[in-house]
Structure formats: structure tokens, C-alpha cells
Amino acid sequence: MADIGDLLTAKGLGRFAEVVNKAAKTSVWLSATQPSEDAASRLGGRPNLPADLEWPLWNEEPLPFAAQFQLDRIPPMEGFPLPRKGSLFFFHEAGRNDEWDGLAVLFTSTPLAESPLRDFPDELADDFRFQGHLLEVRATGLSLPDFTDQILEEQGITDDECMTYQDVSWSWDQQPGFQGHRIGGYPDCVQRHDPKLVAHLQSLGLDAYSVSAAEQRKVEKAKAGAKDWELLFQLDSEDKAGMMWYDAGRIYFLIHKDDLKARRFDQAWSVMQTS
């Protein structure tokens, strides 16, 4: 695959090719493979949760378990300070009671293999006991800002340029392995809202979808801060694990760069998008 700057220039988008080239971030693409409840990176199943970590609750109900990662098996990404040792656990409301706000991200320095499987809480319904499947690294490469990203908005991208950019970025994403669940990089948006911006505004008590004039002024003033947010984990719908977010949607776990660096994973937010 050619350099992204060359691709953009060849398509008549040379005026912001250098900006996009510099903004590109390393991402790790992951694929759900065989059924498993091994002490390894995987979707669903029962977590290898250490005894000193309680199963997280939301509105006094146990959250569904979504994924766990053995961090020393995740390739390092420049500029993305994920801990190199330990384990990371993702829990999410996942549409239970038609709710998508509830989440918990837990970090421990304990390797997965040192913790036995934790049984599902009795209160957790069968539909939210997702089937365990190993998550294997498919590819590591550069992720491009989506057409919804502020980086492109600041370049004054026109509608025609936006359509061309989407074609280029779609071609870029067709590289072998560049599909599926991801850690790091830019969100693959389903809707015309940048998940980083939505999470940033939510953290400030603002509504990214509000149309009131007063609220919109606050949003415009605050939106620049979305550049400091990172995609921690993109969880696609995964039929084999029993994970379907409406119409094959995606759940994005996002975190401010300072919280990522300080390992404050309890400060993560999530956004769900579907077509």
C-alpha cells in the first residue's frame, strides 16, 4: 500500500495530505477466532478476574462482561501508553433494558493466568453471558482520522472532498487484517458523530446531539478538547459471541490521554453507534 500522503495527493486532496499523514495513529486490529475460556485475550466467556476486583455493577445490577486482554500480548503502539504488563477487563451494559451508558474498565497488574475464572453473577441474564472466543492480533498499522474528525473539519473540507476522502480511507482500510475489533487509532464511525467528541462532551455533562442554541454554544466552545481523547477499544458486533449491537453496530471505549497515561481506566467512557 502506498504512503497515505501520496494517495491523497493523487486523488486531488494534496492540500491536507501532510496533515493527515502526521495525524495517522498506530492501531492493532483483532479477530475473534475459536471458542475458548482460556486465560488469554478474548471476547466474552467468564473473566479471569482477580479475587481483589469485584464484579462491577451499574444501577445495582452486574454489568455484562465483554472482553479481557493480556497486555503483554498486545503489540506496543507509539504514542499510546497502554501498560505493557497486566490485564484489562471491559464490561458494558450492551443494550440491556435498552441502555448503553453503563460500563466499567478494570486494570490489574496480575496476569490473566494467575486468576481463576470468575463465575457469572446469578443476577446476570443468559442473554448477557456472552460466548467466549479468543481474540488474536490480525494486523498492526496506521489508522486514519475518520471524515467526522475535527482534523478534517479544521481544513475546511468540502462535501466533494469529503466524499473523495471517504473513498481513499475506505481503500486504506481494505488492507489485509485492517478490519474488526481494534485497540488504539481512530474510531471507525458508523454515524456522522465523532465518538471521541461525544465522549468528551459527555464527560463535561454536555449532549453532543443537542440542537438547542444555548447548548450548541457550549458544545462549540468545548469541542476542541476531543482531540485529547483516545480510542481504547472498538468492540464490533460479533455474532459468534452472541454480541449484536442493534443493526451490527459498534461500541467504542474512549479515554482521555492523561487518564490513559496515569492508568485511570475508571475514567473511560463509551459510545454506541449503529446504522
N, C-alpha and C positions, 0 to 999 in steps of 0.2 A: 504494500500500500504506500502511495506517495505521501510526502510531507503534507500535512493539512494546510499549511500556508500556500503551497503550490496548487493544491486542489481548489482552494477558494479563489486564488488569482485566476486560474484557468476558467472559472465559472463567472468571472466578472465581479468578484467580491474582494478584490485585492485591497480595497481601501481599509478594510478591517481584518485582513488576513493575519497581520502581525499581532494584533490584539488577541485574536482567538488562539493563535499559536502559543502565546505567552500564558494565556488563561487555562489551557488544557491541563487536566489533572490526572494523575495515575489512579487507576481503578482496578479492582480484582473482580472478575466475573466467576460465578459459582453455579454448579449444576447439581440438582438433586438426582442421585443415582439409585443404588439398591436399597431396599428396605433394611432398616437397622435400628437398634437401640444401643449401639456401641458407644463407648466413651470417646467420641470423636465429634468433629464439626458435623452438624446435621440439622435438618428441619424436624420439628415435632417429636413424637415419642415422649418418653419420660425424661426429664432433665437429670444430668449428673450434678445435682445441686448440693453444695457442701452443707453440712449439718448446721453451720452458724448462719446460714442465709434462710430466712423464712420465705415461703411461697408468697409472692406479692398479691395484694388484694386491691380491688377497685370497687368503690361503692359497697364495701363489705363483702364482696364476692371474689373468689380466687380468679385471677386472670388466666386465660388460656396461654399455654406455653407454645412459642413459635419456633425458636431456634437457639442453638448454642454453638460457640466457636472455641476451638483450641487455638489460642492466639499465636503460638509458635509455629503453627502450620499455615498461617496467612502470610503471603509474601509481603515484605516491607514496601511501603509506598512513600515516596519523597513528599515531604510537606504534610503528611498525615500521621501524626504521632500516636498511632494505636499501640497499646502496650505490647511488647514482644513476648511476654510470658503471661500465663494465667488463662482465665476463661471468661467468656462474655455470654450472658443469657438475655434473650429477648422474650418478653411477654406482651400480649396485646389483647384488647377487648374483641377485636376481629369480627365486629358486627353483631355480637351477642346483644339481644334486646335492641337491635338496630343502632348500637353505639360504636363509635370508632375513636373516641378520645382516650380511653384508658390504656395505659402502657406502663411498663417497667423495664429498665435495662440494668442488669446487675453485673458487677465486675468482681472477680476474686483472683487472687494470685495463685490459688490452688489449681493444679492441672485437673482436667476432667477425669482422668484415670484414677485419681485419688479419692473420688467421691462416688458412692453407690447411687444407683438410680433412685430418684425420689418418686414415690407413688403419687398418682393424681389425687387431689383432694376429692373427697366423696361428693362435695357440692358441685363439682365441675361436670357439666353435662357431656354425654358421649360425643355429641356433635363437635365439641371443642377440645376433644382429646385427639389431636392430630396425629396422623400416622408417621412414624419415624423413618426418615430417609437420609442417607449420608449426603453431605454437601462436599463436593470436590471442586478444586480450583480448575477452571476451564482455560482462563487466559488472564494475563496482566498487560495492560496497555493504557493508552491515553483516552480519557473521556472528554468530550467537548461540551461546552455550555449549550444548553437547550435554547431553542428560539425564544423561550419565555424569560431567559435570564437577563438581569439588568445590564450585563456586559454588552449585550447586543442592543438593548434599548438605548443605552448611552451613546451608541454610534449613530443613532437616528436611522435605524434600519427601516427601509420602505417595505410596503407589502410585497412588491415583486422580489426584492432582495430576500425577504423572509422566506418566501416560497423556494427560492433557489437554495438558500442556506439549509432549509429542511431537507432538500434533496441530497445535498452534499453530506450532511450529518447522518442521514439515513444510510447512504452508501458507506460511510465510515463505520457505522455500527454493524454492517454486514460482514466485517472481518471475522474469520474463524474464531469462535468462542466468545464473541462480543455480544452475547445475549443472555438473558436470565437474571438471577439474583446477583446483587453487587454489593461490595464494600468500597467506600470512597468514590471520588469522582463527582460527576454531576447527575442529578436525578433524570431518569427518562420519563418525561412528563406525559401524562395521558390527557390532561386538560390544559387550558391556557392560563394556568396559575403556577408560578414557580413554587414548589414545595418549601424551599428554603425561606422564601418570603412569607409564606403562610405560617410556618413555624415561628419565625422571628416575631411576626405581629401577634400571634397567639401568646407568646411569652411576655408580651407587653400589655396583654389584655385588650388587643385590638382585633377587629374582624376584617380579614382580607377580602371578604366577599361583600362587605357593607357598601351600600350605594348612597347613604346619607352624606350631604355636603360636609357637615361638621366632622364626621368620622373620616371621610376621604382626605381632608386636610391633614389630619393626624397621621394617616397612613402614608401620605406623600412625604411628610416630614421624617418619618421613621424608617422608610423603606431601604435607605442606603445601608442600614445595619445588617440586612440579609446577606451581604457579601461575606460576612464573618461566620456564616453557618456552613456546616459540612454535612454531606450525606454519610451517615454512619452505616446504614444498612438499607438496601432496597429489597423488599420482600414481594416478589411477584405472586400472583395466584399460582398454585401448584396442585393440579388435580390429583396426582398420585398420592399426595399427602392429605387430601381432603380439605385443601385450602382454596377457597374461591371467594374473592372479594367482589361481590356483585358480579358485574359482567367482565370477568378476567381482569380486575383492577390490580392496583399496586398499593402497598403500604410502604411509606418512606419514614425511616427513623432518622431524625436530624439532631445535630448538636452544635452549639456554639464552639468555635475553635478554641477559646480559652478553657471551656469546660472539658473539651477533649484532651487538651494538654494536661490539665490538672486531674484527669480521670474522674470527673464529676458526672458519671453516666446517669445518675439520678436526675440530671437536668435535661435529659433528652426529651424531645417532643416527637409526635408522629402526625403524619398527614396521609389520608387515603384518597386515591383518585381512581375513578372508573369512567368508562365511556358512556 
